[in-house]
């Protein structure tokens, strides 16, 4: 789900937040615009095991992308295989 909010009401400029979910409806990650142009902050990144229970969680981290990042860009190196 993509949410765009005005930074200042009535003026141009938006703050974008993206929420990624898996096929079972689990929240996999939340991505927000960083302070610098082209930077994004990934929060609450989580992978789930085959029973639908959280398997791994990561601290917040930054990625770079000119546009809204695609899902494969979100996972940190070393993500466990499911």
C-alpha positions in Angstrom: 0.0 0.0 0.0 1.4 3.4 -0.9 0.4 6.5 1.2 1.3 10.0 0.1 0.8 12.8 2.5 1.4 16.5 2.0 4.4 17.9 3.8 2.7 21.3 4.1 -1.1 21.5 3.5 -2.0 23.2 0.3 1.5 23.2 -1.1 3.4 20.9 -3.5 5.6 18.2 -2.0 4.7 14.8 -0.6 6.0 12.4 2.0 5.6 8.8 0.8 5.3 5.7 2.9 5.0 2.2 1.4 3.8 -1.0 3.3 4.7 -4.3 1.8 2.8 -7.5 2.7 3.1 -11.1 1.7 0.4 -13.4 0.2 -0.9 -14.2 3.7 -1.3 -10.6 4.6 1.7 -10.4 6.9 3.4 -7.0 7.0 6.9 -7.7 5.5 8.3 -4.2 5.6 7.5 -0.5 5.8 9.5 1.9 3.6 9.6 5.7 4.1 11.3 8.5 2.3 14.7 9.4 3.8 15.9 12.9 4.5 18.0 13.0 1.3 16.6 12.8 -2.2 16.7 9.2 -3.5 17.2 7.6 0.0 14.6 5.4 1.6 14.4 4.0 5.2 13.3 0.4 5.6 11.6 -0.3 8.9 10.1 -3.4 10.5 11.6 -5.8 7.8 10.4 -9.3 8.8 10.5 -12.7 7.1 8.1 -15.5 8.1 8.6 -19.3 8.3 6.3 -21.8 6.6 3.9 -21.7 9.6 3.4 -18.0 9.3 5.4 -17.1 12.4 8.1 -14.4 12.3 11.5 -16.0 11.5 13.8 -13.0 11.2 13.6 -9.2 12.0 16.0 -6.5 11.0 16.8 -3.1 12.5 16.0 -0.1 10.3 18.4 0.5 7.4 18.7 2.8 4.4 18.6 2.0 0.7 19.0 4.2 -2.4 16.5 4.3 -5.2 15.4 7.2 -7.5 11.8 5.9 -7.5 9.7 3.9 -5.1 11.9 0.8 -4.4 10.9 -2.6 -5.8 10.4 -5.4 -3.3 13.7 -7.2 -4.1 15.7 -4.1 -3.2 14.5 -4.2 0.4 16.1 -7.3 1.7 19.5 -6.9 3.4 22.4 -9.1 2.3 22.2 -12.4 4.1 18.5 -12.8 4.2 17.7 -16.4 5.2 16.3 -18.6 2.5 12.8 -19.8 3.2 
